[in-house]
Amino acid sequence: MKQRKCIIDDQESVDPDLEMMKERFAKLLLGEDMSGSGKGVCTAVTISNAITNLYATLFGQNLRLEPLKPEKKAMWKREMDCLLSVCDYIVEFIPKSQNLKDGTALEVMESRPRSDIYINLPALRKLDAMLIEILDGFQDIEFWYAEQGSMSSNSTRSGSFRRVIVQRKEEKWWVPVPCVPPGGLSEKSRKHLRHKRDCANQIHKAAMAINSSILDDMEIPDTYMASLPKSGRASLGDVTYRYMCTTDIFSPDYVLDCLNIASEHEALELADRVEASMYTWRRKACMKHSKSSWEMVKDLMSDIDRTDKNHVLAERAESLLFCLKQRYPELSQTSLDTCKIQYNRDVGQATLESYSRVLEGLAFNIVAWIEDVLFVDKSVRNQGE
């Protein structure tokens, strides 16, 4: 009876995890189509959505600098190991020399993870561990948080934090407000925050670079190419087009300064228009290759001029887009990026893209949270002076 009771207890402790794993794999295999009628999305999109949703579940409500709760940390590791395990079976064959006992040298083929996974997945796992370690480093801290527009029980330790709240952006009213002691943080705590900020910033850059390279390798869907405007000028608008065409020495920074972008929404809209014009001009520059021999001879001179102009404009649009993304690192995905993710069928690319994207978002948030604390600390110290 004791043995039977022990077995039953073990089954009861395992069942919740087992049921969760069954549910996860059912959603993956069904392609998020719980009717089972075959109308679900492809495996690549399903895994991408699963990683995105897991991140939102575990980190979506985490708006402050504090260690992740043990149960959430365990769930993140367990679920990500499960979702990333598919990459263990995405392989390529490479030649390898092998010597037999008699000294004969043979060249055999052995499998290893596909090159993009072989390079990027270990790097992403390392960045993941570093971000969790950064959050774990905020166990014993000198600052605390008060909800926006309210006083917490600890906030009485700082009588000046209300004046700091006024300086925060009102559109982020839900973000907890960091509070520091009346004299500000100690130099040791301030140095610790700056060090962690710099580390998180480097992680953000690395994750963003990996994400950009994966998106660049994804095929451009036919639906996006079909939706491109006939004219790059029509996509950009007369003002932006004039800046790109009338200057002999093109400066993307100068163009962005002249456009006076007032919000992230305007920046994203400009990025979409610039990207669309870039591919429109590239398509026009390549149009001559689809012409017949007689048409190419008849239009030879005009084609050269037009191709050169389209090629230059496409390069300028690409440099403008790059500069725009550098200036607004928090910029959301462009229409092309979203379209690529939606129509992508490569499971490996989908896994790497979504993993790098969520790590990029977490790193960016950590940097922003640290900047908030340092801003409040600086404000309090200035008020004390």
NUNU-171413 format. One record per residue (C-alpha): residue number from 1; residue in one letter; x, y, z. Coordinates in steps of 0.25 Angstrom, whole numbers, always signed. Example, Ala and Ser with C-alpha at 12.3 -4.5 7.8 and 13.67 -1.06 7.14 Angstrom:
2
<rec i="1" aa="A" X="+49" Y="-18" Z="+31"/>
<rec i="2" aa="S" X="+55" Y="-4" Z="+29"/>
// end
This chain:
385
<rec i="1" aa="M" X="+0" Y="+0" Z="+0"/>
<rec i="2" aa="K" X="+11" Y="+10" Z="+3"/>
<rec i="3" aa="Q" X="+18" Y="+7" Z="-10"/>
<rec i="4" aa="R" X="+5" Y="+9" Z="-17"/>
<rec i="5" aa="K" X="+3" Y="+22" Z="-10"/>
<rec i="6" aa="C" X="+17" Y="+27" Z="-14"/>
<rec i="7" aa="I" X="+14" Y="+23" Z="-28"/>
<rec i="8" aa="I" X="+1" Y="+31" Z="-28"/>
<rec i="9" aa="D" X="+8" Y="+43" Z="-22"/>
<rec i="10" aa="D" X="+19" Y="+43" Z="-32"/>
<rec i="11" aa="Q" X="+8" Y="+42" Z="-44"/>
<rec i="12" aa="E" X="+1" Y="+54" Z="-38"/>
<rec i="13" aa="S" X="+13" Y="+62" Z="-37"/>
<rec i="14" aa="V" X="+17" Y="+59" Z="-52"/>
<rec i="15" aa="D" X="+3" Y="+60" Z="-58"/>
<rec i="16" aa="P" X="+2" Y="+75" Z="-58"/>
<rec i="17" aa="D" X="+16" Y="+77" Z="-66"/>
<rec i="18" aa="L" X="+12" Y="+65" Z="-75"/>
<rec i="19" aa="E" X="-1" Y="+71" Z="-78"/>
<rec i="20" aa="M" X="+5" Y="+84" Z="-81"/>
<rec i="21" aa="M" X="+15" Y="+78" Z="-90"/>
<rec i="22" aa="K" X="+4" Y="+70" Z="-97"/>
<rec i="23" aa="E" X="-3" Y="+83" Z="-99"/>
<rec i="24" aa="R" X="+9" Y="+91" Z="-105"/>
<rec i="25" aa="F" X="+12" Y="+80" Z="-115"/>
<rec i="26" aa="A" X="-3" Y="+78" Z="-119"/>
<rec i="27" aa="K" X="-3" Y="+93" Z="-122"/>
<rec i="28" aa="L" X="+10" Y="+92" Z="-130"/>
<rec i="29" aa="L" X="+6" Y="+80" Z="-138"/>
<rec i="30" aa="L" X="-8" Y="+85" Z="-141"/>
<rec i="31" aa="G" X="-3" Y="+98" Z="-145"/>
<rec i="32" aa="E" X="-11" Y="+106" Z="-136"/>
<rec i="33" aa="D" X="-24" Y="+100" Z="-142"/>
<rec i="34" aa="M" X="-31" Y="+94" Z="-131"/>
<rec i="35" aa="S" X="-42" Y="+88" Z="-140"/>
<rec i="36" aa="G" X="-32" Y="+79" Z="-146"/>
<rec i="37" aa="S" X="-38" Y="+82" Z="-160"/>
<rec i="38" aa="G" X="-24" Y="+86" Z="-166"/>
<rec i="39" aa="K" X="-26" Y="+101" Z="-167"/>
<rec i="40" aa="G" X="-15" Y="+104" Z="-157"/>
<rec i="41" aa="V" X="-2" Y="+112" Z="-160"/>
<rec i="42" aa="C" X="+11" Y="+105" Z="-164"/>
<rec i="43" aa="T" X="+21" Y="+99" Z="-154"/>
<rec i="44" aa="A" X="+30" Y="+111" Z="-156"/>
<rec i="45" aa="V" X="+20" Y="+122" Z="-152"/>
<rec i="46" aa="T" X="+14" Y="+113" Z="-141"/>
<rec i="47" aa="I" X="+28" Y="+112" Z="-134"/>
<rec i="48" aa="S" X="+30" Y="+127" Z="-136"/>
<rec i="49" aa="N" X="+17" Y="+130" Z="-129"/>
<rec i="50" aa="A" X="+20" Y="+120" Z="-118"/>
<rec i="51" aa="I" X="+33" Y="+127" Z="-115"/>
<rec i="52" aa="T" X="+27" Y="+141" Z="-115"/>
<rec i="53" aa="N" X="+15" Y="+137" Z="-107"/>
<rec i="54" aa="L" X="+24" Y="+130" Z="-96"/>
<rec i="55" aa="Y" X="+32" Y="+143" Z="-95"/>
<rec i="56" aa="A" X="+20" Y="+151" Z="-94"/>
<rec i="57" aa="T" X="+14" Y="+142" Z="-83"/>
<rec i="58" aa="L" X="+27" Y="+142" Z="-74"/>
<rec i="59" aa="F" X="+33" Y="+156" Z="-77"/>
<rec i="60" aa="G" X="+21" Y="+164" Z="-81"/>
<rec i="61" aa="Q" X="+17" Y="+168" Z="-67"/>
<rec i="62" aa="N" X="+31" Y="+170" Z="-63"/>
<rec i="63" aa="L" X="+33" Y="+185" Z="-63"/>
<rec i="64" aa="R" X="+44" Y="+187" Z="-53"/>
<rec i="65" aa="L" X="+58" Y="+183" Z="-49"/>
<rec i="66" aa="E" X="+57" Y="+170" Z="-41"/>
<rec i="67" aa="P" X="+61" Y="+156" Z="-42"/>
<rec i="68" aa="L" X="+51" Y="+147" Z="-50"/>
<rec i="69" aa="K" X="+43" Y="+138" Z="-40"/>
<rec i="70" aa="P" X="+49" Y="+124" Z="-39"/>
<rec i="71" aa="E" X="+37" Y="+117" Z="-45"/>
<rec i="72" aa="K" X="+36" Y="+127" Z="-57"/>
<rec i="73" aa="K" X="+51" Y="+125" Z="-59"/>
<rec i="74" aa="A" X="+50" Y="+110" Z="-59"/>
<rec i="75" aa="M" X="+38" Y="+111" Z="-68"/>
<rec i="76" aa="W" X="+46" Y="+119" Z="-78"/>
<rec i="77" aa="K" X="+57" Y="+110" Z="-78"/>
<rec i="78" aa="R" X="+49" Y="+97" Z="-79"/>
<rec i="79" aa="E" X="+39" Y="+103" Z="-90"/>
<rec i="80" aa="M" X="+51" Y="+109" Z="-98"/>
<rec i="81" aa="D" X="+59" Y="+96" Z="-98"/>
<rec i="82" aa="C" X="+46" Y="+89" Z="-103"/>
<rec i="83" aa="L" X="+44" Y="+99" Z="-115"/>
<rec i="84" aa="L" X="+58" Y="+100" Z="-118"/>
<rec i="85" aa="S" X="+60" Y="+85" Z="-119"/>
<rec i="86" aa="V" X="+55" Y="+85" Z="-133"/>
<rec i="87" aa="C" X="+68" Y="+92" Z="-137"/>
<rec i="88" aa="D" X="+76" Y="+79" Z="-133"/>
<rec i="89" aa="Y" X="+70" Y="+72" Z="-145"/>
<rec i="90" aa="I" X="+72" Y="+83" Z="-156"/>
<rec i="91" aa="V" X="+85" Y="+78" Z="-161"/>
<rec i="92" aa="E" X="+94" Y="+79" Z="-173"/>
<rec i="93" aa="F" X="+105" Y="+69" Z="-178"/>
<rec i="94" aa="I" X="+119" Y="+73" Z="-178"/>
<rec i="95" aa="P" X="+132" Y="+65" Z="-183"/>
<rec i="96" aa="K" X="+141" Y="+59" Z="-173"/>
<rec i="97" aa="S" X="+154" Y="+51" Z="-174"/>
<rec i="98" aa="Q" X="+154" Y="+38" Z="-167"/>
<rec i="99" aa="N" X="+166" Y="+28" Z="-167"/>
<rec i="100" aa="L" X="+164" Y="+13" Z="-167"/>
<rec i="101" aa="K" X="+172" Y="+3" Z="-159"/>
<rec i="102" aa="D" X="+180" Y="+0" Z="-171"/>
<rec i="103" aa="G" X="+184" Y="+14" Z="-173"/>
<rec i="104" aa="T" X="+174" Y="+17" Z="-184"/>
<rec i="105" aa="A" X="+169" Y="+31" Z="-184"/>
<rec i="106" aa="L" X="+154" Y="+33" Z="-187"/>
<rec i="107" aa="E" X="+145" Y="+45" Z="-189"/>
<rec i="108" aa="V" X="+132" Y="+43" Z="-182"/>
<rec i="109" aa="M" X="+120" Y="+52" Z="-180"/>
<rec i="110" aa="E" X="+116" Y="+55" Z="-166"/>
<rec i="111" aa="S" X="+104" Y="+63" Z="-161"/>
<rec i="112" aa="R" X="+104" Y="+76" Z="-153"/>
<rec i="113" aa="P" X="+94" Y="+87" Z="-150"/>
<rec i="114" aa="R" X="+91" Y="+96" Z="-162"/>
<rec i="115" aa="S" X="+101" Y="+107" Z="-163"/>
<rec i="116" aa="D" X="+92" Y="+118" Z="-159"/>
<rec i="117" aa="I" X="+87" Y="+110" Z="-147"/>
<rec i="118" aa="Y" X="+102" Y="+106" Z="-144"/>
<rec i="119" aa="I" X="+106" Y="+120" Z="-143"/>
<rec i="120" aa="N" X="+95" Y="+128" Z="-137"/>
<rec i="121" aa="L" X="+88" Y="+118" Z="-127"/>
<rec i="122" aa="P" X="+99" Y="+117" Z="-117"/>
<rec i="123" aa="A" X="+101" Y="+132" Z="-118"/>
<rec i="124" aa="L" X="+86" Y="+134" Z="-115"/>
<rec i="125" aa="R" X="+87" Y="+124" Z="-103"/>
<rec i="126" aa="K" X="+99" Y="+132" Z="-97"/>
<rec i="127" aa="L" X="+91" Y="+145" Z="-99"/>
<rec i="128" aa="D" X="+79" Y="+139" Z="-92"/>
<rec i="129" aa="A" X="+87" Y="+134" Z="-80"/>
<rec i="130" aa="M" X="+94" Y="+148" Z="-79"/>
<rec i="131" aa="L" X="+81" Y="+155" Z="-79"/>
<rec i="132" aa="I" X="+75" Y="+146" Z="-68"/>
<rec i="133" aa="E" X="+88" Y="+148" Z="-60"/>
<rec i="134" aa="I" X="+87" Y="+163" Z="-61"/>
<rec i="135" aa="L" X="+73" Y="+162" Z="-55"/>
<rec i="136" aa="D" X="+78" Y="+153" Z="-44"/>
<rec i="137" aa="G" X="+88" Y="+164" Z="-41"/>
<rec i="138" aa="F" X="+77" Y="+173" Z="-35"/>
<rec i="139" aa="Q" X="+74" Y="+165" Z="-23"/>
<rec i="140" aa="D" X="+79" Y="+175" Z="-13"/>
<rec i="141" aa="I" X="+76" Y="+189" Z="-18"/>
<rec i="142" aa="E" X="+76" Y="+203" Z="-12"/>
<rec i="143" aa="F" X="+64" Y="+207" Z="-20"/>
<rec i="144" aa="W" X="+49" Y="+203" Z="-20"/>
<rec i="145" aa="Y" X="+37" Y="+205" Z="-29"/>
<rec i="146" aa="A" X="+24" Y="+213" Z="-27"/>
<rec i="147" aa="E" X="+12" Y="+212" Z="-36"/>
<rec i="148" aa="Q" X="+10" Y="+224" Z="-45"/>
<rec i="149" aa="G" X="+1" Y="+234" Z="-38"/>
<rec i="150" aa="S" X="+1" Y="+227" Z="-24"/>
<rec i="151" aa="M" X="+10" Y="+226" Z="-12"/>
<rec i="152" aa="S" X="+15" Y="+212" Z="-8"/>
<rec i="153" aa="S" X="+18" Y="+209" Z="+7"/>
<rec i="154" aa="N" X="+33" Y="+211" Z="+4"/>
<rec i="155" aa="S" X="+32" Y="+224" Z="-4"/>
<rec i="156" aa="T" X="+31" Y="+232" Z="+9"/>
<rec i="157" aa="R" X="+46" Y="+230" Z="+9"/>
<rec i="158" aa="S" X="+47" Y="+240" Z="-2"/>
<rec i="159" aa="G" X="+39" Y="+253" Z="-1"/>
<rec i="160" aa="S" X="+44" Y="+258" Z="-15"/>
<rec i="161" aa="F" X="+40" Y="+247" Z="-24"/>
<rec i="162" aa="R" X="+26" Y="+253" Z="-28"/>
<rec i="163" aa="R" X="+34" Y="+264" Z="-35"/>
<rec i="164" aa="V" X="+41" Y="+254" Z="-43"/>
<rec i="165" aa="I" X="+28" Y="+247" Z="-47"/>
<rec i="166" aa="V" X="+24" Y="+260" Z="-54"/>
<rec i="167" aa="Q" X="+35" Y="+259" Z="-63"/>
<rec i="168" aa="R" X="+32" Y="+245" Z="-68"/>
<rec i="169" aa="K" X="+24" Y="+243" Z="-81"/>
<rec i="170" aa="E" X="+10" Y="+242" Z="-79"/>
<rec i="171" aa="E" X="+7" Y="+231" Z="-89"/>
<rec i="172" aa="K" X="+15" Y="+221" Z="-81"/>
<rec i="173" aa="W" X="+6" Y="+223" Z="-68"/>
<rec i="174" aa="W" X="+6" Y="+208" Z="-66"/>
<rec i="175" aa="V" X="+21" Y="+208" Z="-63"/>
<rec i="176" aa="P" X="+25" Y="+207" Z="-49"/>
<rec i="177" aa="V" X="+33" Y="+219" Z="-44"/>
<rec i="178" aa="P" X="+47" Y="+217" Z="-38"/>
<rec i="179" aa="C" X="+49" Y="+224" Z="-25"/>
<rec i="180" aa="V" X="+63" Y="+226" Z="-18"/>
<rec i="181" aa="P" X="+67" Y="+231" Z="-4"/>
<rec i="182" aa="P" X="+67" Y="+246" Z="-2"/>
<rec i="183" aa="G" X="+82" Y="+247" Z="-4"/>
<rec i="184" aa="G" X="+82" Y="+239" Z="-17"/>
<rec i="185" aa="L" X="+89" Y="+225" Z="-19"/>
<rec i="186" aa="S" X="+102" Y="+222" Z="-14"/>
<rec i="187" aa="E" X="+114" Y="+222" Z="-24"/>
<rec i="188" aa="K" X="+115" Y="+207" Z="-23"/>
<rec i="189" aa="S" X="+100" Y="+205" Z="-27"/>
<rec i="190" aa="R" X="+102" Y="+216" Z="-38"/>
<rec i="191" aa="K" X="+114" Y="+209" Z="-44"/>
<rec i="192" aa="H" X="+107" Y="+195" Z="-43"/>
<rec i="193" aa="L" X="+95" Y="+201" Z="-51"/>
<rec i="194" aa="R" X="+104" Y="+207" Z="-62"/>
<rec i="195" aa="H" X="+112" Y="+194" Z="-63"/>
<rec i="196" aa="K" X="+99" Y="+186" Z="-65"/>
<rec i="197" aa="R" X="+93" Y="+197" Z="-75"/>
<rec i="198" aa="D" X="+106" Y="+196" Z="-83"/>
<rec i="199" aa="C" X="+105" Y="+180" Z="-83"/>
<rec i="200" aa="A" X="+90" Y="+180" Z="-87"/>
<rec i="201" aa="N" X="+93" Y="+191" Z="-98"/>
<rec i="202" aa="Q" X="+103" Y="+182" Z="-104"/>
<rec i="203" aa="I" X="+94" Y="+170" Z="-103"/>
<rec i="204" aa="H" X="+83" Y="+178" Z="-110"/>
<rec i="205" aa="K" X="+92" Y="+181" Z="-121"/>
<rec i="206" aa="A" X="+97" Y="+167" Z="-123"/>
<rec i="207" aa="A" X="+82" Y="+162" Z="-123"/>
<rec i="208" aa="M" X="+78" Y="+172" Z="-133"/>
<rec i="209" aa="A" X="+89" Y="+169" Z="-142"/>
<rec i="210" aa="I" X="+86" Y="+154" Z="-142"/>
<rec i="211" aa="N" X="+71" Y="+157" Z="-144"/>
<rec i="212" aa="S" X="+74" Y="+167" Z="-156"/>
<rec i="213" aa="S" X="+83" Y="+156" Z="-162"/>
<rec i="214" aa="I" X="+72" Y="+145" Z="-161"/>
<rec i="215" aa="L" X="+62" Y="+155" Z="-167"/>
<rec i="216" aa="D" X="+71" Y="+158" Z="-178"/>
<rec i="217" aa="D" X="+73" Y="+144" Z="-182"/>
<rec i="218" aa="M" X="+58" Y="+141" Z="-182"/>
<rec i="219" aa="E" X="+51" Y="+141" Z="-196"/>
<rec i="220" aa="I" X="+43" Y="+153" Z="-200"/>
<rec i="221" aa="P" X="+29" Y="+148" Z="-202"/>
<rec i="222" aa="D" X="+22" Y="+150" Z="-215"/>
<rec i="223" aa="T" X="+11" Y="+157" Z="-209"/>
<rec i="224" aa="Y" X="+20" Y="+168" Z="-204"/>
<rec i="225" aa="M" X="+26" Y="+170" Z="-218"/>
<rec i="226" aa="A" X="+12" Y="+170" Z="-224"/>
<rec i="227" aa="S" X="+8" Y="+181" Z="-214"/>
<rec i="228" aa="L" X="+20" Y="+190" Z="-218"/>
<rec i="229" aa="P" X="+16" Y="+204" Z="-224"/>
<rec i="230" aa="K" X="+19" Y="+206" Z="-239"/>
<rec i="231" aa="S" X="+28" Y="+218" Z="-235"/>
<rec i="232" aa="G" X="+38" Y="+220" Z="-224"/>
<rec i="233" aa="R" X="+35" Y="+234" Z="-224"/>
<rec i="234" aa="A" X="+20" Y="+232" Z="-221"/>
<rec i="235" aa="S" X="+24" Y="+223" Z="-209"/>
<rec i="236" aa="L" X="+34" Y="+233" Z="-203"/>
<rec i="237" aa="G" X="+26" Y="+246" Z="-206"/>
<rec i="238" aa="D" X="+31" Y="+258" Z="-213"/>
<rec i="239" aa="V" X="+38" Y="+264" Z="-201"/>
<rec i="240" aa="T" X="+47" Y="+252" Z="-197"/>
<rec i="241" aa="Y" X="+49" Y="+249" Z="-212"/>
<rec i="242" aa="R" X="+54" Y="+263" Z="-215"/>
<rec i="243" aa="Y" X="+64" Y="+262" Z="-203"/>
<rec i="244" aa="M" X="+69" Y="+249" Z="-209"/>
<rec i="245" aa="C" X="+71" Y="+253" Z="-223"/>
<rec i="246" aa="T" X="+75" Y="+268" Z="-223"/>
<rec i="247" aa="T" X="+88" Y="+266" Z="-215"/>
<rec i="248" aa="D" X="+101" Y="+261" Z="-221"/>
<rec i="249" aa="I" X="+107" Y="+257" Z="-208"/>
<rec i="250" aa="F" X="+95" Y="+249" Z="-201"/>
<rec i="251" aa="S" X="+95" Y="+249" Z="-186"/>
<rec i="252" aa="P" X="+84" Y="+241" Z="-179"/>
<rec i="253" aa="D" X="+86" Y="+248" Z="-166"/>
<rec i="254" aa="Y" X="+84" Y="+261" Z="-173"/>
<rec i="255" aa="V" X="+71" Y="+256" Z="-179"/>
<rec i="256" aa="L" X="+66" Y="+251" Z="-166"/>
<rec i="257" aa="D" X="+69" Y="+264" Z="-159"/>
<rec i="258" aa="C" X="+61" Y="+272" Z="-170"/>
<rec i="259" aa="L" X="+49" Y="+263" Z="-169"/>
<rec i="260" aa="N" X="+47" Y="+266" Z="-154"/>
<rec i="261" aa="I" X="+41" Y="+253" Z="-150"/>
<rec i="262" aa="A" X="+33" Y="+255" Z="-137"/>
<rec i="263" aa="S" X="+29" Y="+241" Z="-133"/>
<rec i="264" aa="E" X="+32" Y="+226" Z="-134"/>
<rec i="265" aa="H" X="+20" Y="+225" Z="-142"/>
<rec i="266" aa="E" X="+25" Y="+235" Z="-153"/>
<rec i="267" aa="A" X="+38" Y="+228" Z="-153"/>
<rec i="268" aa="L" X="+32" Y="+214" Z="-155"/>
<rec i="269" aa="E" X="+23" Y="+220" Z="-166"/>
<rec i="270" aa="L" X="+35" Y="+226" Z="-173"/>
<rec i="271" aa="A" X="+43" Y="+213" Z="-172"/>
<rec i="272" aa="D" X="+32" Y="+206" Z="-179"/>
<rec i="273" aa="R" X="+32" Y="+216" Z="-190"/>
<rec i="274" aa="V" X="+47" Y="+216" Z="-192"/>
<rec i="275" aa="E" X="+47" Y="+201" Z="-192"/>
<rec i="276" aa="A" X="+36" Y="+200" Z="-202"/>
<rec i="277" aa="S" X="+43" Y="+210" Z="-211"/>
<rec i="278" aa="M" X="+57" Y="+203" Z="-210"/>
<rec i="279" aa="Y" X="+51" Y="+190" Z="-215"/>
<rec i="280" aa="T" X="+43" Y="+198" Z="-226"/>
<rec i="281" aa="W" X="+56" Y="+204" Z="-231"/>
<rec i="282" aa="R" X="+63" Y="+191" Z="-230"/>
<rec i="283" aa="R" X="+52" Y="+184" Z="-238"/>
<rec i="284" aa="K" X="+53" Y="+195" Z="-249"/>
<rec i="285" aa="A" X="+68" Y="+194" Z="-249"/>
<rec i="286" aa="C" X="+67" Y="+179" Z="-253"/>
<rec i="287" aa="M" X="+56" Y="+180" Z="-263"/>
<rec i="288" aa="K" X="+65" Y="+180" Z="-275"/>
<rec i="289" aa="H" X="+69" Y="+166" Z="-272"/>
<rec i="290" aa="S" X="+55" Y="+161" Z="-275"/>
<rec i="291" aa="K" X="+55" Y="+168" Z="-289"/>
<rec i="292" aa="S" X="+57" Y="+161" Z="-302"/>
<rec i="293" aa="S" X="+70" Y="+164" Z="-310"/>
<rec i="294" aa="W" X="+64" Y="+173" Z="-320"/>
<rec i="295" aa="E" X="+57" Y="+181" Z="-309"/>
<rec i="296" aa="M" X="+71" Y="+182" Z="-301"/>
<rec i="297" aa="V" X="+78" Y="+187" Z="-314"/>
<rec i="298" aa="K" X="+67" Y="+197" Z="-317"/>
<rec i="299" aa="D" X="+66" Y="+203" Z="-303"/>
<rec i="300" aa="L" X="+81" Y="+201" Z="-300"/>
<rec i="301" aa="M" X="+85" Y="+216" Z="-297"/>
<rec i="302" aa="S" X="+72" Y="+219" Z="-289"/>
<rec i="303" aa="D" X="+73" Y="+206" Z="-281"/>
<rec i="304" aa="I" X="+87" Y="+209" Z="-276"/>
<rec i="305" aa="D" X="+83" Y="+223" Z="-272"/>
<rec i="306" aa="R" X="+71" Y="+218" Z="-265"/>
<rec i="307" aa="T" X="+77" Y="+206" Z="-258"/>
<rec i="308" aa="D" X="+89" Y="+215" Z="-253"/>
<rec i="309" aa="K" X="+79" Y="+225" Z="-247"/>
<rec i="310" aa="N" X="+70" Y="+214" Z="-241"/>
<rec i="311" aa="H" X="+82" Y="+207" Z="-235"/>
<rec i="312" aa="V" X="+87" Y="+220" Z="-229"/>
<rec i="313" aa="L" X="+73" Y="+223" Z="-223"/>
<rec i="314" aa="A" X="+72" Y="+209" Z="-218"/>
<rec i="315" aa="E" X="+86" Y="+210" Z="-211"/>
<rec i="316" aa="R" X="+82" Y="+223" Z="-205"/>
<rec i="317" aa="A" X="+69" Y="+218" Z="-200"/>
<rec i="318" aa="E" X="+76" Y="+206" Z="-193"/>
<rec i="319" aa="S" X="+86" Y="+215" Z="-186"/>
<rec i="320" aa="L" X="+74" Y="+224" Z="-182"/>
<rec i="321" aa="L" X="+67" Y="+212" Z="-176"/>
<rec i="322" aa="F" X="+79" Y="+207" Z="-169"/>
<rec i="323" aa="C" X="+82" Y="+221" Z="-163"/>
<rec i="324" aa="L" X="+67" Y="+222" Z="-159"/>
<rec i="325" aa="K" X="+68" Y="+209" Z="-151"/>
<rec i="326" aa="Q" X="+81" Y="+213" Z="-144"/>
<rec i="327" aa="R" X="+74" Y="+226" Z="-140"/>
<rec i="328" aa="Y" X="+62" Y="+219" Z="-135"/>
<rec i="329" aa="P" X="+66" Y="+205" Z="-129"/>
<rec i="330" aa="E" X="+53" Y="+203" Z="-123"/>
<rec i="331" aa="L" X="+46" Y="+204" Z="-136"/>
<rec i="332" aa="S" X="+35" Y="+193" Z="-139"/>
<rec i="333" aa="Q" X="+36" Y="+183" Z="-150"/>
<rec i="334" aa="T" X="+34" Y="+189" Z="-164"/>
<rec i="335" aa="S" X="+23" Y="+183" Z="-173"/>
<rec i="336" aa="L" X="+33" Y="+175" Z="-181"/>
<rec i="337" aa="D" X="+39" Y="+169" Z="-168"/>
<rec i="338" aa="T" X="+25" Y="+165" Z="-163"/>
<rec i="339" aa="C" X="+21" Y="+160" Z="-177"/>
<rec i="340" aa="K" X="+34" Y="+151" Z="-177"/>
<rec i="341" aa="I" X="+31" Y="+145" Z="-164"/>
<rec i="342" aa="Q" X="+16" Y="+142" Z="-168"/>
<rec i="343" aa="Y" X="+20" Y="+135" Z="-181"/>
<rec i="344" aa="N" X="+33" Y="+129" Z="-176"/>
<rec i="345" aa="R" X="+33" Y="+114" Z="-177"/>
<rec i="346" aa="D" X="+47" Y="+111" Z="-172"/>
<rec i="347" aa="V" X="+46" Y="+106" Z="-158"/>
<rec i="348" aa="G" X="+61" Y="+109" Z="-154"/>
<rec i="349" aa="Q" X="+60" Y="+123" Z="-159"/>
<rec i="350" aa="A" X="+46" Y="+125" Z="-151"/>
<rec i="351" aa="T" X="+53" Y="+120" Z="-138"/>
<rec i="352" aa="L" X="+65" Y="+128" Z="-139"/>
<rec i="353" aa="E" X="+57" Y="+141" Z="-143"/>
<rec i="354" aa="S" X="+47" Y="+140" Z="-132"/>
<rec i="355" aa="Y" X="+57" Y="+136" Z="-121"/>
<rec i="356" aa="S" X="+66" Y="+148" Z="-125"/>
<rec i="357" aa="R" X="+54" Y="+157" Z="-126"/>
<rec i="358" aa="V" X="+50" Y="+154" Z="-112"/>
<rec i="359" aa="L" X="+64" Y="+155" Z="-106"/>
<rec i="360" aa="E" X="+66" Y="+168" Z="-113"/>
<rec i="361" aa="G" X="+53" Y="+173" Z="-107"/>
<rec i="362" aa="L" X="+57" Y="+169" Z="-93"/>
<rec i="363" aa="A" X="+71" Y="+175" Z="-94"/>
<rec i="364" aa="F" X="+64" Y="+188" Z="-99"/>
<rec i="365" aa="N" X="+55" Y="+188" Z="-87"/>
<rec i="366" aa="I" X="+66" Y="+186" Z="-77"/>
<rec i="367" aa="V" X="+74" Y="+198" Z="-83"/>
<rec i="368" aa="A" X="+61" Y="+206" Z="-82"/>
<rec i="369" aa="W" X="+58" Y="+202" Z="-67"/>
<rec i="370" aa="I" X="+73" Y="+205" Z="-63"/>
<rec i="371" aa="E" X="+72" Y="+219" Z="-70"/>
<rec i="372" aa="D" X="+59" Y="+222" Z="-62"/>
<rec i="373" aa="V" X="+66" Y="+219" Z="-49"/>
<rec i="374" aa="L" X="+79" Y="+227" Z="-53"/>
<rec i="375" aa="F" X="+70" Y="+239" Z="-57"/>
<rec i="376" aa="V" X="+62" Y="+239" Z="-44"/>
<rec i="377" aa="D" X="+75" Y="+238" Z="-36"/>
<rec i="378" aa="K" X="+81" Y="+250" Z="-44"/>
<rec i="379" aa="S" X="+68" Y="+258" Z="-42"/>
<rec i="380" aa="V" X="+68" Y="+255" Z="-27"/>
<rec i="381" aa="R" X="+83" Y="+259" Z="-26"/>
<rec i="382" aa="N" X="+81" Y="+272" Z="-34"/>
<rec i="383" aa="Q" X="+69" Y="+276" Z="-25"/>
<rec i="384" aa="G" X="+78" Y="+273" Z="-12"/>
<rec i="385" aa="E" X="+88" Y="+283" Z="-18"/>
// end
